[in-house]
């Protein structure tokens, strides 16, 4: 399949680096490739770099659009409630708020924010402020650069997870969703209300505590934090992460409106990647965030001086390729139309060339039908001819001179004769041998006439037509 867009998500999860590629075209997006690079911080950098380059090169993936997800524990999130009058100077006001969280020069933050909604009929602004320590991120970016990775955007993996869950969802008014990202030893719960991320917290899983109990406790805490009223309800709980499949049945038994997130994100997931869909959900969310123009939560912690600003000329090859593809599709459609027109024209010419032979055949058929009618008429005339004369002529030949007929009767193909003969018993076999007569036989008894001394006989037969 030809993909017009490719985006790669990279999430740092514990000691491992998870990489997932999302590729799409006009109609759909597909989770195409996945890799887990183990111990990326402690292994030899050249070995890790080689393994990463092999992944990108073997799958023909570009490094131009990489979105990096850092652990939730390294992220500081604050929710600001501000008067609407500061809307025009919101960036500066947020900067002041960030400075209040920086007690020393060493504790400087990189930050970004997302405007969530306006409260109180537009009189208040709700802002989500996301921060990461400058020293930590600088060190991390330097290490990744040595591995050949230069991201275009940096955010928490949970933000990517929220974005891919919210994609194409309509009618979010008044609706609340909870996402549970179940790792190997920790749980992050995310509360989404009306398309905004209002709560996010990661807690460790203690020994003896089941995933069901932990997620019920954290979901209740999230509902409390976002002030979900008694009449409010969570529409759905979506589970992601390495431990989500193994705990799904247990959690669904307690929360019926619970689903695995791979069934909620509307991606094409090939068979070889089905087993990775749950653990890679947040990584796919990062890739999705880098692919779309306006994600639901648009946050980038990458310092502006490190961001890659592509000129408009960078889009020229993609535009040329897209135009060429459209022209090719149009040419293919025109080619099929032209072929159909040529075929129709050839068929019309063939039909025209067959008109004279067809007319000749139809003429022969008409003549044949006329001859058949004439033959039938002649046969009917012959069948209706008067055969009595022929029968009488035949009888005059067969009958001996001393034989006289007293009566001759013809009715519906049957003749009956009677008369006198010197030897009637010899006469009957001769009549039966006549080609004009069939099924002939004696009728009545033969007896001697006292007046003439001859034998009186009767004979009946069918005429042979």
Residue pairs with C-beta under 8 A, 6 or more apart in sequence:
1 25
1 30
2 25
2 325
3 23
3 24
3 25
3 30
3 32
4 24
4 25
4 26
4 318
4 321
4 322
5 23
5 24
5 25
5 291
6 21
6 22
6 23
6 61
6 62
6 65
7 21
7 22
7 23
7 65
7 66
7 67
7 287
7 288
7 290
7 291
8 19
8 20
8 21
8 22
8 56
8 61
8 62
8 63
8 65
8 66
8 67
8 287
8 290
9 19
9 20
9 21
9 22
9 66
9 67
9 69
9 160
9 282
9 283
9 284
9 285
9 286
9 287
9 288
9 289
9 290
10 17
10 18
10 19
10 66
10 67
10 68
10 69
10 149
10 151
10 283
10 286
11 17
11 18
11 68
11 69
11 70
11 157
11 160
11 282
11 283
11 286
12 40
12 68
12 69
12 70
12 71
12 140
13 71
13 157
13 183
14 71
14 183
14 184
15 38
15 39
15 40
15 41
15 42
16 36
16 37
16 38
16 39
16 40
17 36
17 37
17 40
17 52
18 34
18 35
18 36
18 37
18 279
18 280
18 283
19 33
19 34
19 35
19 36
19 37
19 52
19 55
19 283
20 31
20 33
20 34
20 276
20 280
20 283
20 284
20 286
20 287
21 31
21 32
21 33
21 34
21 59
21 61
21 287
22 29
22 30
22 31
22 32
22 267
22 284
22 287
22 288
22 291
23 29
23 30
23 32
24 30
24 291
28 268
29 267
29 268
29 288
29 291
30 267
30 268
30 269
30 270
31 267
31 268
31 269
31 270
31 273
31 277
31 280
31 284
32 59
32 270
32 273
33 55
33 59
33 61
33 273
34 273
34 276
34 280
34 283
35 55
37 48
37 51
37 52
40 48
40 147
41 143
45 146
45 147
48 147
49 146
49 147
49 148
52 147
52 148
52 149
53 148
55 61
56 62
56 63
63 148
63 149
63 150
64 152
64 308
65 152
65 290
65 291
66 149
66 150
66 151
66 152
66 290
67 151
67 152
67 153
67 154
67 155
67 160
67 286
67 287
67 289
67 290
68 144
68 149
68 151
68 153
68 154
68 155
68 286
68 302
69 154
69 155
69 156
69 157
69 159
69 160
69 282
69 283
69 285
69 286
70 132
70 137
70 140
70 154
70 155
70 156
70 157
70 301
71 156
71 157
72 156
72 157
72 158
72 188
72 200
72 202
73 202
74 132
74 133
74 136
75 130
75 131
75 132
75 156
76 101
76 109
76 130
76 131
76 132
77 128
77 129
77 130
77 131
77 156
77 200
78 97
78 101
78 128
78 129
78 131
79 116
79 126
79 127
79 128
79 129
79 198
80 94
80 97
80 113
80 125
80 126
80 127
80 128
80 129
81 119
81 124
81 125
81 126
81 127
82 90
82 93
82 124
82 125
82 127
83 123
83 124
83 125
84 118
84 122
84 123
84 124
84 125
86 93
86 125
87 125
90 113
90 115
90 125
90 127
94 111
94 113
94 127
94 129
97 129
98 109
98 111
98 129
98 131
101 107
101 109
101 131
102 108
102 109
106 135
107 133
108 133
108 134
108 135
109 131
109 132
109 133
109 134
110 131
110 132
110 133
110 134
110 137
110 301
110 302
110 303
111 129
111 130
111 131
111 132
111 301
112 130
112 299
112 300
112 301
113 127
113 128
113 129
113 130
113 299
114 127
114 128
114 130
114 197
114 297
114 298
114 299
115 125
115 126
115 127
116 126
116 127
116 128
116 196
116 197
116 198
117 126
117 194
117 196
118 124
118 125
118 126
119 125
119 126
126 196
128 196
128 197
128 198
128 297
128 299
130 155
130 156
130 159
130 299
130 301
131 301
132 154
132 301
137 154
137 301
137 303
141 151
141 154
141 302
141 306
144 150
144 151
150 308
151 302
152 290
152 302
152 307
152 308
153 289
153 290
153 300
153 302
154 300
154 301
154 302
155 286
155 289
155 299
155 300
155 301
156 200
156 299
157 181
157 282
157 283
157 285
157 286
158 179
158 181
158 188
158 190
158 197
158 200
158 282
159 197
159 285
159 289
159 297
159 299
160 282
160 283
160 284
160 285
160 286
160 287
160 288
160 289
161 179
161 181
161 190
161 240
161 261
161 281
161 282
161 285
162 179
162 190
162 192
162 197
162 285
162 296
162 297
163 285
163 288
163 289
163 292
163 295
163 296
163 297
164 265
164 267
164 281
164 284
164 285
164 288
164 289
165 177
165 179
165 192
165 238
165 261
165 264
165 265
165 285
166 172
166 192
166 195
166 296
166 297
167 265
167 266
167 288
167 292
167 296
168 266
169 195
172 194
172 195
173 194
174 194
175 193
175 194
175 235
176 191
176 192
176 193
176 194
176 223
176 226
176 228
176 232
176 233
176 234
176 235
177 191
177 192
177 193
177 234
177 235
177 236
177 237
177 238
178 189
178 190
178 191
178 192
178 219
178 222
178 234
178 236
178 237
178 238
179 189
179 190
179 192
179 237
179 238
179 239
179 240
179 261
180 187
180 188
180 189
180 190
180 215
180 218
180 219
180 237
180 238
180 239
180 240
180 241
180 244
180 251
181 187
181 188
181 189
181 190
181 240
181 241
181 281
181 282
182 211
182 215
182 239
182 240
182 241
182 242
182 243
182 244
182 247
183 241
183 242
183 243
184 242
184 243
185 204
185 205
186 202
186 203
186 204
186 205
187 202
187 203
187 205
187 211
187 214
187 215
187 218
188 200
188 201
188 202
188 203
189 199
189 200
189 201
189 215
189 218
189 219
189 221
189 222
190 197
190 199
190 200
190 222
191 197
191 198
191 199
191 200
191 222
191 223
191 225
191 226
192 198
193 226
193 228
195 296
196 297
197 297
198 225
198 226
199 222
199 225
199 226
201 218
201 221
201 222
203 214
203 218
205 211
205 214
210 247
210 250
211 243
211 247
211 250
211 251
212 247
212 250
212 251
212 253
212 254
215 237
215 251
216 254
216 255
219 234
219 237
223 232
223 234
228 234
234 257
235 257
236 257
236 258
236 259
236 264
237 251
237 255
237 257
237 258
237 259
238 258
238 259
238 260
238 261
238 264
239 247
239 248
239 251
239 258
239 259
239 260
239 261
239 278
240 260
240 261
240 278
240 279
240 281
240 282
241 278
241 279
241 281
241 282
242 278
242 279
244 260
244 261
244 278
245 260
245 278
248 258
248 260
251 258
252 258
260 278
261 278
261 281
262 269
262 274
262 277
262 278
262 281
265 281
265 284
267 284
269 277
273 280
277 284
288 295
289 295
289 298
300 307
383 465
387 436
387 463
387 465
388 410
390 436
391 410
391 415
391 436
391 437
391 463
392 408
394 434
394 436
395 405
395 417
398 430
398 431
398 434
399 405
399 421
399 427
400 421
400 422
400 423
400 427
402 421
402 422
402 423
402 454
403 419
403 420
403 421
403 422
403 427
404 419
404 420
404 421
405 417
405 418
405 419
406 418
406 419
406 420
407 416
407 417
407 418
407 419
408 415
408 416
408 417
409 415
409 416
409 417
410 463
413 462
413 463
413 465
414 460
414 461
414 462
414 463
415 437
415 460
415 461
415 463
416 443
416 458
416 459
416 460
417 458
417 459
418 443
418 456
418 457
418 458
418 459
419 456
419 457
420 449
420 452
420 454
420 455
420 456
420 457
421 427
421 454
421 455
421 457
422 454
422 455
423 455
424 446
424 454
424 455
424 456
424 457
425 446
425 455
427 457
427 459
428 440
428 441
428 442
428 457
428 459
431 437
431 440
431 459
431 461
432 440
432 441
432 461
434 440
434 461
435 464
436 463
436 464
437 461
437 462
437 463
437 464
438 461
438 462
438 463
438 464
439 461
439 462
440 459
440 460
440 461
440 462
441 459
441 460
441 461
442 457
442 458
442 459
443 458
443 459
443 460
444 458
446 455
446 456
446 457
447 455
447 456
448 454
448 455
448 456
449 455
449 456
